[in-house]
Amino acid sequence: MISIIFGKTKPINYIIVLSFLFVFYWYAHFSMFDRIYSLSQIFWQIFILAVLFFSVFVVNFIVKRNKVTGVNSFTILFYGLLMVVFPETLVDPNAILCSFFLLLATRRLISIRSLKDIKFKIFDATIWILVSSLFYDWALLFMILVFAAIYFYEPKNIRNWLVPFAAAFTALMITECVLVLSGNEQFFVEHYQFAISLKITHFSYWGHSTKLVLFALVTFVAGVLAFVKLGKAGFGKVITMRLIALSFVIGLVLNVFKLTDNVYPVMVTFFPSVVFMTKYIESLRKANIREIILMAAVIIPFLVLMTSIAIK
């Protein structure tokens, strides 16, 4: 049943996922975390929810436009289910905004595989990563992904290596002008502190440790299986998967460094994770096995959610 619905790309798939996210988003805020908002704050939350919705479309666009996965909607299904596993990330607007801009950067980096307009794509990706760092300072680590893409695709052109610095200078000048006009010249000093928050109390809680470790293990196994399947694939697809794998590792590092009270950046790892999970599902040849795995993938997040609520 699940494979029949999400095994194809249909508008109904978006309706199902977005409708669920709409309900679950407000449930997480008002019921799970007991948030109370004023009218102006409600409008802000609606804007954040709209960004989350648009992120779903961006995820689907990336995998379809670049043929990262097959013609199905498993990526957006898994993307929505990961929200159930980590509902705390929905109450952190910085997580949603940072993840969104990193998705835009990833879209440009993966599209370099066409070897067209490489410098423009590097410039755009750098800008989007710098914008994402306005929400989490450690998001600057994703600049590693830009230089990795240059190394993988066209390392001999020295001008490619200079483009990120030109983009950084451009972003710095624009941001500085905005800060001066808004009277917030101290933003850079106050925001980019690159503090590492490795507090044992945060990781002692089941939601911050066991879930994250299991999530990383499942993604790692799915990633290994995906690379095994790509053994005979074209070189371009292998490079794309390497970039996605590197993105996941960087996201985990960011998550470990930045995890504090009311800060849950695990969403930045969702895109590479759902890609690997989708590739694993696609590798299953037997329809009954695939259906069983998909049913488990749907049921387990809700079991994890109920366990988290029970523990609290």
SULHU-V172564 format. One record per backbone hydrogen bond with DSSP energy under -1.0 kcal/mol. CO is the residue of the C=O (numbers start at 1). NH is the residue of the N-H. If there is no record, write none. Layout:
co=CO nh=NH
co=CO nh=NH
This chain:
co=1 nh=5
co=2 nh=6
co=3 nh=7
co=6 nh=73
co=10 nh=13
co=11 nh=15
co=12 nh=16
co=13 nh=17
co=14 nh=18
co=15 nh=19
co=16 nh=20
co=17 nh=21
co=18 nh=22
co=19 nh=23
co=20 nh=24
co=21 nh=25
co=22 nh=26
co=23 nh=27
co=24 nh=28
co=25 nh=29
co=26 nh=30
co=27 nh=31
co=27 nh=32
co=28 nh=33
co=29 nh=35
co=38 nh=42
co=39 nh=43
co=40 nh=44
co=41 nh=45
co=42 nh=46
co=43 nh=47
co=44 nh=48
co=45 nh=49
co=46 nh=50
co=47 nh=51
co=48 nh=52
co=49 nh=53
co=50 nh=54
co=51 nh=55
co=52 nh=56
co=53 nh=57
co=54 nh=58
co=55 nh=59
co=56 nh=60
co=57 nh=61
co=58 nh=62
co=59 nh=63
co=60 nh=64
co=61 nh=65
co=62 nh=66
co=63 nh=68
co=63 nh=69
co=70 nh=72
co=73 nh=77
co=74 nh=78
co=75 nh=79
co=76 nh=80
co=77 nh=81
co=78 nh=82
co=81 nh=85
co=82 nh=86
co=86 nh=89
co=87 nh=90
co=88 nh=91
co=92 nh=96
co=93 nh=97
co=94 nh=98
co=95 nh=99
co=96 nh=100
co=97 nh=101
co=98 nh=102
co=99 nh=103
co=100 nh=104
co=101 nh=105
co=102 nh=106
co=103 nh=107
co=104 nh=108
co=105 nh=109
co=106 nh=110
co=107 nh=111
co=109 nh=112
co=110 nh=113
co=111 nh=114
co=112 nh=115
co=117 nh=121
co=118 nh=122
co=119 nh=123
co=120 nh=124
co=121 nh=125
co=122 nh=126
co=123 nh=127
co=124 nh=128
co=125 nh=129
co=126 nh=130
co=127 nh=131
co=128 nh=132
co=129 nh=133
co=131 nh=134
co=132 nh=135
co=132 nh=136
co=136 nh=139
co=137 nh=140
co=138 nh=141
co=139 nh=142
co=140 nh=143
co=141 nh=144
co=143 nh=147
co=144 nh=148
co=145 nh=149
co=146 nh=150
co=147 nh=151
co=148 nh=152
co=149 nh=153
co=150 nh=154
co=157 nh=160
co=159 nh=163
co=162 nh=166
co=163 nh=167
co=164 nh=168
co=165 nh=169
co=166 nh=170
co=167 nh=171
co=168 nh=172
co=169 nh=173
co=170 nh=174
co=171 nh=175
co=172 nh=176
co=173 nh=177
co=174 nh=178
co=175 nh=179
co=176 nh=180
co=177 nh=181
co=178 nh=182
co=179 nh=184
co=184 nh=187
co=186 nh=190
co=187 nh=191
co=188 nh=192
co=191 nh=193
co=196 nh=198
co=199 nh=203
co=200 nh=204
co=205 nh=208
co=205 nh=209
co=206 nh=211
co=209 nh=213
co=210 nh=214
co=211 nh=215
co=212 nh=216
co=213 nh=217
co=214 nh=218
co=215 nh=219
co=216 nh=220
co=217 nh=221
co=218 nh=222
co=219 nh=223
co=220 nh=224
co=221 nh=225
co=222 nh=226
co=223 nh=227
co=224 nh=228
co=225 nh=229
co=226 nh=230
co=228 nh=231
co=230 nh=233
co=234 nh=238
co=235 nh=239
co=236 nh=240
co=237 nh=241
co=238 nh=242
co=239 nh=243
co=240 nh=244
co=241 nh=245
co=242 nh=246
co=243 nh=247
co=244 nh=248
co=245 nh=249
co=246 nh=250
co=247 nh=251
co=248 nh=252
co=249 nh=253
co=250 nh=254
co=251 nh=255
co=252 nh=256
co=253 nh=257
co=254 nh=258
co=255 nh=259
co=257 nh=197
co=260 nh=263
co=265 nh=268
co=266 nh=269
co=267 nh=270
co=269 nh=273
co=270 nh=274
co=271 nh=275
co=272 nh=276
co=273 nh=277
co=274 nh=278
co=275 nh=279
co=276 nh=280
co=277 nh=281
co=278 nh=282
co=279 nh=283
co=281 nh=284
co=286 nh=290
co=287 nh=291
co=288 nh=292
co=289 nh=293
co=290 nh=294
co=291 nh=295
co=292 nh=296
co=293 nh=297
co=294 nh=298
co=295 nh=299
co=296 nh=300
co=299 nh=303
co=300 nh=304
co=301 nh=305
co=302 nh=306
co=303 nh=307
co=304 nh=308
co=305 nh=309
co=306 nh=310
co=307 nh=311
co=308 nh=312
